[in-house]
Amino acid sequence: MPKMKTNSGAKKRFKLTGKGRVKRRQAFMSHILTKKNQKRKRHLRDATLVAAADERRIKRLLGH
């Protein structure tokens, strides 16, 4: 059986943590930032974990 290819889009968007959880960036930080307050933008800068329901699917895309 051939090797499974890693999904290029997923490779750019997700990283695995040391414990094997999937880390992602938050949305809503690319444009239209003037109307968002500082607190909201500051919290959006932090990365967060993918929901447990989606984790298995994303790991498969990453080849894990």
Stockholm file with secondary structure:
# STOCKHOLM 1.0

chainA/1-64         MPKMKTNSGAKKRFKLTGKGRVKRRQAFMSHILTKKNQKRKRHLRDATLVAAADERRIKRLLGH
#=GR chainA/1-64 SS CCCCCCCHHHHHHEEECTTSCEEECCSSCSSCCTTSCHHHHHHHHSCEECCHHHHHHHHHHHTC
#=GC SS_cons        CCCCCCCHHHHHHEEECTTSCEEECCSSCSSCCTTSCHHHHHHHHSCEECCHHHHHHHHHHHTC
//
